[in-house]
Amino acid sequence: MRRGLRAMLRTRVFDDRLFRAHRQGKTSFYMKSTGEEAIGAAQALVLERQDMCFPTYRAMSWLHARDYPLIDMVNQIFSNASDPLHGRQLPILFSARDYGFYSLSGNLGTRYGHAVGWAMASAYRQSDSLALAYCGEGSTAEGDFHESLTFAAVYQAPVILCVTNNQWAISSFAGLAGTQDTTFAARAIGYGLPGLRVDGNDFLAVAAATQWAAERARANKGATLIELFTYRATGHSTSDDPTRYRPRDEAEHWPLGDPIERLRQHLVRIGEWDAQRHDDLIAQLDAEVRAAVREGEAIGTLGRSKPPLSEMFEGVFAEPDWRLIEQRREAGA
Ligand SMILES: Cc1ncc(C[n+]2csc(CCOP(=O)(O)OP(=O)(O)O)c2C)c(N)n1
């Protein structure tokens, strides 16, 4: 639980600092996970190293829980010469195989199908590794969601399919994805899968539901759909102004509360945490994040440092297509 608290706090401290870096012109784009930190943190700690998470941009607490190096995140966000992804991905669309974090895509819904396919391959190889996929509630309206559930059910894929229902898809509320009179968890029933609806702001509830689904998958009983009910406490991204479509004080009225505060209170109540340790941890994480940002700034922020142009033509195709060869010659790279 203390590791979970640390992961959630690291996510929040990092988000706040990097959001500010965007306002200072140091990166082109950023997205925060504020209010949703319990989900990735609990699931990253419950699942095994060989399992694979197929993320969305709102699942960064997974990487924080697994101690992905802050400097690699910062360099990717600044798109500088040390960006581990060589400038090929939009800021925060990370890819970290060694941390069980599959390449993130801005094309919503696509990772659901990849996760089911990966899980089917795992079963075929008689491995007990499982896949976990995230989908925002808005993205469940995509065909990918429904195709993936069909395949997951038919092939009994060892996969945990999560819908993070943060109630907003940019400016569209969750009902517009078709759940005005039902739930996202209930989608599972039509496919013959179990569907759980979990308080996504309760670290322990997320962990318990995930553990249940993981045991089921490893026992060859197939897929589980988990709706994680949560709330996107801040704007959609650095390009969004939520006051244009929802009440300014809506977050304060969110009845299920801040996941960090809830786990902190629980730990204090059972005598495993106190105010001093909490403040010290925040100060320590803040210092670590500041140091990583300084280190990244020394390499270069947006436009001040870039991966070499030649990187654009490498590492994607085994044999470059003639068009790429021509473009590379024209670019002088
Ligand atoms: C296939 C596709 N359609 C549309 C978009 C544009 N888009 C980016 S984020 C977003 C809202 C997604 O909402 P949701 O799935 O609920 O996830 P959340 O951002 O709330 O975590 C949209 C429509 C996209 N990136 N990809």
PDBQT file of the ligand as one rigid body, heavy atoms in Angstrom, charges set to zero:
ROOT
HETATM    1  C1  LIG A 401      -9.745   6.838 -33.233  1.00  0.00    +0.000 C 
HETATM    2  C2  LIG A 401      -9.745   8.195 -32.601  1.00  0.00    +0.000 A 
HETATM    3  N1  LIG A 401     -10.839   8.975 -32.637  1.00  0.00    +0.000 NA
HETATM    4  C3  LIG A 401     -10.836  10.196 -32.067  1.00  0.00    +0.000 A 
HETATM    5  C4  LIG A 401      -9.701  10.694 -31.466  1.00  0.00    +0.000 A 
HETATM    6  C5  LIG A 401      -9.691  12.103 -30.855  1.00  0.00    +0.000 C 
HETATM    7  N2  LIG A 401      -9.747  11.999 -29.380  1.00  0.00    +0.000 N 
HETATM    8  C6  LIG A 401      -8.625  12.040 -28.630  1.00  0.00    +0.000 A 
HETATM    9  S1  LIG A 401      -8.925  11.837 -27.001  1.00  0.00    +0.000 SA
HETATM   10  C7  LIG A 401     -10.597  11.711 -27.260  1.00  0.00    +0.000 A 
HETATM   11  C8  LIG A 401     -11.541  11.469 -26.107  1.00  0.00    +0.000 C 
HETATM   12  C9  LIG A 401     -11.366  10.104 -25.525  1.00  0.00    +0.000 C 
HETATM   13  O1  LIG A 401     -12.189   9.939 -24.387  1.00  0.00    +0.000 OA
HETATM   14  P1  LIG A 401     -12.140   8.642 -23.504  1.00  0.00    +0.000 P 
HETATM   15  O2  LIG A 401     -12.020   7.421 -24.369  1.00  0.00    +0.000 OA
HETATM   16  O3  LIG A 401     -13.289   8.674 -22.573  1.00  0.00    +0.000 OA
HETATM   17  O4  LIG A 401     -10.760   8.761 -22.712  1.00  0.00    +0.000 OA
HETATM   18  P2  LIG A 401     -10.265   9.901 -21.695  1.00  0.00    +0.000 P 
HETATM   19  O5  LIG A 401      -9.562  10.941 -22.521  1.00  0.00    +0.000 OA
HETATM   20  O6  LIG A 401     -11.468  10.434 -20.989  1.00  0.00    +0.000 OA
HETATM   21  O7  LIG A 401      -9.324   9.236 -20.752  1.00  0.00    +0.000 OA
HETATM   22  C10 LIG A 401     -10.890  11.837 -28.628  1.00  0.00    +0.000 A 
HETATM   23  C11 LIG A 401     -12.246  11.775 -29.202  1.00  0.00    +0.000 C 
HETATM   24  C12 LIG A 401      -8.544   9.857 -31.471  1.00  0.00    +0.000 A 
HETATM   25  N3  LIG A 401      -7.402  10.240 -30.873  1.00  0.00    +0.000 N 
HETATM   26  N4  LIG A 401      -8.595   8.609 -32.012  1.00  0.00    +0.000 NA
ENDROOT
TORSDOF 0
